[in-house]
Amino acid sequence: MAEPERPAVVEDYHGTPVADPFRWLEDLTSPAVQAFVAEQNERTRAYLDGTGLRPAVRARLGELWNFPRYFAPKRKAGRMFYLEHDGMQNQAVYWVQEADGTARVLIDPNPLSEDGTVALMTTAVSPDGARVAYTLSESGSDWQTIRVRRVADGLDDSDEVRWCKFTNIAWHPDGSGFFYTRFPEPGTVAPVEESRHARVCFHRLGTPQSDDPVVYQPSDPELVPHVSVTEDGRYLCLSLTRGTDKRNGFLSRPLAYDAQASQHAGDPAAEAGPGVVRDQGFTVWFPPERAAYDLLGNAGSVFYFITTEDAPKGRVIALDVSTHGQPPWEVVPEGEDALSFGRLVNGALALVYLHNAHHRLVLFSLDGRRLDEPALPAIGSIPAITGGPADGEMFVEFTSYLHPPQVWRYDFASRRLAPYRVPEIPFDPAAYETEQVWFSSSDGTSVPMFLTHRRGLARDGERPVLMYGYGGFNLAQTPQFYPAHLMLLERGGVFAVVSLRGGSEFGEAWHQAGMLDRKQNVFDDFHAAGRWLIDAGYTRPKRLAIMGRSNGGLLVAATMLQRPEQYGAVVCQVPVIDMLRYHRFTVGRFWVPEYGNAEENPDHFRFLYAYSPLHNVRYGRVYPPILITTGDRDDRVAPLHAYKFAATLQAASPGVNPVLLRVDERAGHGLGKPTAKLLDEWADMYTFLFHALAIPVEEGQHTE
């Protein structure tokens, strides 16, 4: 196919002219773009329905999805609060259980919208257990509204707090109100400024939001403050982050402080003298962007942190905030495994480690003595731990590729971890297994990969394989339960997850090896994983599909373009595609520390331009079948990335394989997506995969 005529939009990047023929697709509200989306959805619907596979795929998917989801409960003032999902509800429901064991629904978001797109995102119980502040999101948006519900009668107070995202809700210990993070009201600043100028405010119950005083606002508008109150109610704490950089500053002040005053008598740091850094009444204990400092909890004036300072894999330090004369001291030194997260429970440190990309739970005393390492049910992940500093128990969420989300209870007296709520699923996990294999990337780096499949699987070179990856933002891809992928396993397939560089699986060095000018390492790791699966006799290129979402969408787009002959199909979800302009849209500026900025830095331009999917499509080249998905309300990764990528691929395609774009209406990046939409989306994705990889729809036709 011939190159199109040079478009009108050509920009100069440090002496290199770069064409952008589909710039018009960035105007998401224009009639032309709306018509483009409608046409693309119609084409995709006709193609998928034309395969004749979708009814059977959708039916089995509905069966596999229909099991209860349990989440770790939290105790407060004699009551238990928890989320629960019955399997087919659009949204999880928030329950309260009284001391006598009776339970009732407290917050049910399902009746709030006909299509289930209003989601409950965050909850915070007041210290006396009388109220719950909670946030709602609409149509998958990151923007959230805070409301307050009375526990006694299940009714809402009049309070409504808006313009929040990425916020915690931190109750004042007297229950009079709560602290939260907000951004400017849209329309009061230029669109490019709407994700800057975050500030912490205090909302007093029964008052309008317009009366909420600003408690703290960073002088640097790019910094975002995250607020919390210590479990004992003594300290107000702030964590300052820039974009997605995990390095943060940490500030605190006693809660006796009056937000309207410039000094207060209750803070020892106020009179501590030279070397004390004060900022709007807070003491700056750790400045931003030096290292990560994740607060585990406090015992009086002693605070415990996981930090990467002088420890790329993490260590635990303690800091006494009652004095500036004593520097932090080490409690748990850096080990072989990376520290993921933790919590101070029952006067102990419950630490979650990453051991070869799966979790271990280890307990330490506050002076660093190792107390226990409870055995987990399988190789898997711990999404969350709940429990208070004085509680005699903690609840541990657990999941794996073959175990759905479940809750286990650890009793500190008996040191026993036992099942608390474990769902039954319409699938026999005993017939399947997860193994971890290792392979060498192009530079010799050893990289692990999880393979989940039927026990005794034959390596005949014909197994359909779906390979998933992410590789970025210091996020580890630990084992998770995906009910949709059980369909692949039932039909003799393999679900493979690669622990790529760019994540946190092996600490900060592993992350840095896959960011900025080292991003190609991530793609090379993924290529090497696919090559290993082929060479090891699991599959062949035509039966090897790749899938990724968000930063993982960038991953599969780039790898498809670099080695199209190695892959048989691609599912590219909510992807970041235009690496020269991504920072101009939604919260893209937050990702600059990870990706770089092509406009401001010529060195960044060179490495971004080298792999940017939008700028590396070759006209006339045959690429594997690809399904690109996005949501029309995505305010995290703007849908324009998916639109421009689909248009570019379609213009360049010689017509051998389909290029499909699926745009979900009234949907965002995925957060809070209702069950009905999830089922429809996964039915379309697996219809596409079954057709592209020639997988039989009838279970058992391709099993052992």
BELMO-V944118 format. One record per residue. RES is the residue in one small letter. PSI is psi in whole degrees, -180 to 180 (* if undefined). Layout:
[[RES/PSI] [RES/PSI]]
//
This chain:
[[m/137] [a/151] [e/143] [p/163] [e/146] [r/127] [p/171] [a/-30] [v/107] [v/125] [e/149] [d/119] [y/95] [h/41] [g/-4] [t/118] [p/133] [v/122] [a/148] [d/75] [p/-20] [f/32] [r/-30] [w/-20] [l/-5] [e/-18] [d/85] [l/-24] [t/-2] [s/149] [p/-34] [a/-41] [v/-39] [q/-39] [a/-39] [f/-46] [v/-45] [a/-43] [e/-42] [q/-44] [n/-38] [e/-43] [r/-45] [t/-43] [r/-43] [a/-40] [y/-50] [l/-43] [d/-31] [g/-17] [t/-23] [g/4] [l/-24] [r/-41] [p/-44] [a/-39] [v/-47] [r/-39] [a/-48] [r/-38] [l/-40] [g/-37] [e/-44] [l/-28] [w/-17] [n/78] [f/152] [p/146] [r/131] [y/147] [f/153] [a/130] [p/165] [k/134] [r/139] [k/122] [a/43] [g/-3] [r/160] [m/132] [f/137] [y/158] [l/148] [e/146] [h/129] [d/-3] [g/-44] [m/-2] [q/150] [n/-38] [q/151] [a/153] [v/143] [y/125] [w/158] [v/136] [q/126] [e/170] [a/-27] [d/2] [g/-13] [t/139] [a/150] [r/157] [v/131] [l/-44] [i/117] [d/106] [p/-10] [n/-38] [p/-3] [l/-12] [s/147] [e/-35] [d/7] [g/18] [t/4] [v/122] [a/144] [l/123] [m/-47] [t/143] [t/147] [a/121] [v/136] [s/157] [p/-33] [d/2] [g/11] [a/-23] [r/156] [v/120] [a/135] [y/157] [t/146] [l/142] [s/144] [e/135] [s/36] [g/12] [s/150] [d/-21] [w/137] [q/152] [t/133] [i/133] [r/169] [v/127] [r/136] [r/133] [v/-35] [a/-47] [d/-1] [g/19] [l/155] [d/144] [d/177] [s/-8] [d/139] [e/122] [v/125] [r/178] [w/38] [c/143] [k/154] [f/36] [t/147] [n/161] [i/119] [a/108] [w/142] [h/142] [p/-21] [d/1] [g/9] [s/-17] [g/-166] [f/157] [f/149] [y/165] [t/134] [r/164] [f/172] [p/148] [e/127] [p/137] [g/-20] [t/-14] [v/167] [a/148] [p/-36] [v/-18] [e/-3] [e/-21] [s/23] [r/179] [h/38] [a/147] [r/156] [v/130] [c/166] [f/126] [h/119] [r/129] [l/138] [g/2] [t/155] [p/153] [q/-29] [s/-19] [d/-4] [d/120] [p/150] [v/121] [v/-36] [y/136] [q/121] [p/144] [s/-27] [d/114] [p/-12] [e/-17] [l/141] [v/122] [p/133] [h/130] [v/146] [s/160] [v/134] [t/154] [e/-31] [d/0] [g/11] [r/-28] [y/142] [l/128] [c/147] [l/137] [s/124] [l/122] [t/154] [r/113] [g/-135] [t/8] [d/125] [k/-13] [r/130] [n/157] [g/159] [f/129] [l/156] [s/165] [r/152] [p/148] [l/-1] [a/-11] [y/140] [d/118] [a/-19] [q/-6] [a/160] [s/-19] [q/163] [h/146] [a/-19] [g/-3] [d/114] [p/-29] [a/-20] [a/-30] [e/22] [a/-15] [g/-158] [p/145] [g/-12] [v/125] [v/122] [r/144] [d/106] [q/42] [g/-7] [f/149] [t/129] [v/106] [w/-39] [f/126] [p/158] [p/152] [e/22] [r/-43] [a/176] [a/139] [y/96] [d/118] [l/124] [l/-31] [g/-175] [n/153] [a/97] [g/-128] [s/0] [v/121] [f/143] [y/132] [f/147] [i/128] [t/153] [t/6] [e/120] [d/24] [a/85] [p/-26] [k/-1] [g/144] [r/169] [v/130] [i/163] [a/150] [l/128] [d/110] [v/3] [s/-8] [t/146] [h/2] [g/-20] [q/122] [p/167] [p/151] [w/155] [e/135] [v/-52] [v/116] [p/165] [e/140] [g/-169] [e/-34] [d/149] [a/139] [l/127] [s/-59] [f/179] [g/-175] [r/146] [l/113] [v/136] [n/39] [g/22] [a/163] [l/114] [a/108] [l/135] [v/119] [y/154] [l/109] [h/105] [n/45] [a/14] [h/166] [h/148] [r/148] [l/120] [v/135] [l/137] [f/151] [s/168] [l/-11] [d/12] [g/7] [r/134] [r/127] [l/-43] [d/155] [e/90] [p/138] [a/127] [l/159] [p/-28] [a/-180] [i/116] [g/-154] [s/152] [i/99] [p/-30] [a/154] [i/137] [t/151] [g/153] [g/168] [p/-30] [a/3] [d/146] [g/4] [e/161] [m/152] [f/135] [v/118] [e/143] [f/145] [t/162] [s/-175] [y/-23] [l/0] [h/121] [p/165] [p/132] [q/166] [v/132] [w/150] [r/129] [y/125] [d/119] [f/-30] [a/-46] [s/-10] [r/46] [r/130] [l/118] [a/153] [p/138] [y/-52] [r/111] [v/117] [p/155] [e/144] [i/155] [p/56] [f/141] [d/98] [p/-21] [a/-21] [a/-1] [y/168] [e/157] [t/129] [e/156] [q/128] [v/162] [w/144] [f/167] [s/131] [s/-179] [s/-27] [d/11] [g/-5] [t/133] [s/126] [v/134] [p/160] [m/136] [f/134] [l/126] [t/129] [h/176] [r/142] [r/140] [g/22] [l/133] [a/133] [r/80] [d/8] [g/6] [e/4] [r/132] [p/128] [v/133] [l/116] [m/125] [y/146] [g/168] [y/-72] [g/60] [g/169] [f/24] [n/29] [l/123] [a/139] [q/86] [t/165] [p/131] [q/158] [f/122] [y/102] [p/-31] [a/-36] [h/-14] [l/-29] [m/-40] [l/-43] [l/-40] [e/-26] [r/26] [g/15] [g/177] [v/132] [f/119] [a/132] [v/124] [v/132] [s/76] [l/154] [r/155] [g/-23] [g/-169] [s/15] [e/-33] [f/31] [g/-175] [e/-33] [a/-37] [w/-39] [h/-51] [q/-25] [a/-7] [g/25] [m/165] [l/-126] [d/-1] [r/14] [k/-30] [q/-25] [n/-37] [v/-45] [f/-39] [d/-39] [d/-42] [f/-44] [h/-45] [a/-35] [a/-45] [g/-41] [r/-38] [w/-43] [l/-36] [i/-49] [d/-30] [a/-2] [g/13] [y/-40] [t/-174] [r/165] [p/-41] [k/-15] [r/13] [l/110] [a/152] [i/147] [m/141] [g/155] [r/145] [s/-118] [n/-31] [g/-26] [g/-40] [l/-44] [l/-54] [v/-29] [a/-47] [a/-43] [t/-36] [m/-44] [l/-33] [q/-38] [r/69] [p/-25] [e/-13] [q/-11] [y/144] [g/-18] [a/156] [v/130] [v/113] [c/104] [q/136] [v/59] [p/156] [v/121] [i/-46] [d/93] [m/-5] [l/-22] [r/4] [y/-35] [h/-8] [r/-10] [f/146] [t/-124] [v/26] [g/-30] [r/-25] [f/-19] [w/-2] [v/-41] [p/-26] [e/-44] [y/-38] [g/178] [n/108] [a/-28] [e/-38] [e/-25] [n/116] [p/-34] [d/-41] [h/-40] [f/-43] [r/-47] [f/-30] [l/-43] [y/-30] [a/-29] [y/-9] [s/118] [p/-39] [l/-28] [h/10] [n/16] [v/131] [r/125] [y/133] [g/-7] [r/142] [v/119] [y/156] [p/163] [p/138] [i/136] [l/120] [i/129] [t/150] [t/175] [g/139] [d/-13] [r/15] [d/112] [d/19] [r/-66] [v/108] [a/138] [p/-15] [l/-28] [h/-49] [a/-40] [y/-49] [k/-36] [f/-46] [a/-45] [a/-40] [t/-45] [l/-41] [q/-39] [a/-31] [a/-14] [s/137] [p/2] [g/15] [v/-45] [n/152] [p/145] [v/107] [l/140] [l/125] [r/117] [v/115] [d/127] [e/145] [r/45] [a/152] [g/-139] [h/-12] [g/-24] [l/125] [g/15] [k/131] [p/157] [t/-42] [a/-43] [k/-38] [l/-44] [l/-42] [d/-42] [e/-48] [w/-33] [a/-41] [d/-42] [m/-42] [y/-27] [t/-45] [f/-47] [l/-43] [f/-40] [h/-46] [a/-36] [l/3] [a/50] [i/128] [p/141] [v/-37] [e/125] [e/139] [g/-14] [q/-20] [h/34] [t/173] [e/*]]
//
